Amino acid sequence: MIAAPSPNCDARGAAVDMLILHYTGMVSGPAALARLRDPAAKVSAHYLVEEDGRVFALVDEGMRAWHAGVSHWRGESGLNARSIGIEVVNPGHEHGYRPFPLLQMVAVVELCLEILGRHAIPARHVLAHSDVAPDRKQDPGEYFDWQGLAGQGVGLWPEEAAAPAGVEAVPGLLTAIGYRADLPLPVLLRAFQRHWRPGLVDGQADEKTRGLLRAVAALSAS
């Protein structure tokens, strides 16, 4: 753990019950680290994980880091107050999105497990930035190994798709999982697919997507 304090934080005001993962979406890790520590940028996260597995501690977990912005999940908004934010170095969709190296993902898993050991964060609250801000964000994106994280005890992953729900049930299932209900259905489906069906991110409620929706909704309710 490398100390790299950021001034971009303030009082939390709520208990931590969410973990939100991002990619940096910048051309390099040093550029991202500099921005997360720049007072003029007014953005930060609690941690940054480099591609070589180094972990930078930016904001104390007892403070609110400014990472999620306008965000919603399971009827709650303003999620910075109740979440830990991890930035994972990757150039993102705008600068040459690429798979996350194994060393980096190992470090992400270890960091997440440490955080989960300190805070009562349910599996259904381990989220992508794109889950909580689906109309604005697509990170950490379809290359991020959510299945691998869940296999190590971080977050949710269904073992298999359930029997497909009817098309008419899709909005309700998305809401049951946690997504906000006031956005166009394709926007919400793309966010869901980036997390739970990364092989096809097209915003369409095909049979497999509807089966996965039902399976994830069941896990989220447990």
Stockholm file with secondary structure:
# STOCKHOLM 1.0

chainA/1-222         MIAAPSPNCDARGAAVDMLILHYTGMVSGPAALARLRDPAAKVSAHYLVEEDGRVFALVDEGMRAWHAGVSHWRGESGLNARSIGIEVVNPGHEHGYRPFPLLQMVAVVELCLEILGRHAIPARHVLAHSDVAPDRKQDPGEYFDWQGLAGQGVGLWPEEAAAPAGVEAVPGLLTAIGYRADLPLPVLLRAFQRHWRPGLVDGQADEKTRGLLRAVAALSAS
#=GR chainA/1-222 SS CEECCCSCEEECCSCCCEEEEEECCSSCHHHHHHHHTCTTTCCCCSEEECTTSCEEECSCTTEEESCSCSCEETTEECGGGGEEEEEECCCCTTTTCCCCCHHHHHHHHHHHHHHHHHSCCCGGGEEEHHHHSTTTCCCSCTTSCHHHHHHTTSSCCCSSCCSCCCGGGHHHHHHHHTCCSSSCHHHHHHHHHHHHCTTCCSSCCCHHHHHHHHHHHHHHHC
#=GC SS_cons         CEECCCSCEEECCSCCCEEEEEECCSSCHHHHHHHHTCTTTCCCCSEEECTTSCEEECSCTTEEESCSCSCEETTEECGGGGEEEEEECCCCTTTTCCCCCHHHHHHHHHHHHHHHHHSCCCGGGEEEHHHHSTTTCCCSCTTSCHHHHHHTTSSCCCSSCCSCCCGGGHHHHHHHHTCCSSSCHHHHHHHHHHHHCTTCCSSCCCHHHHHHHHHHHHHHHC
//
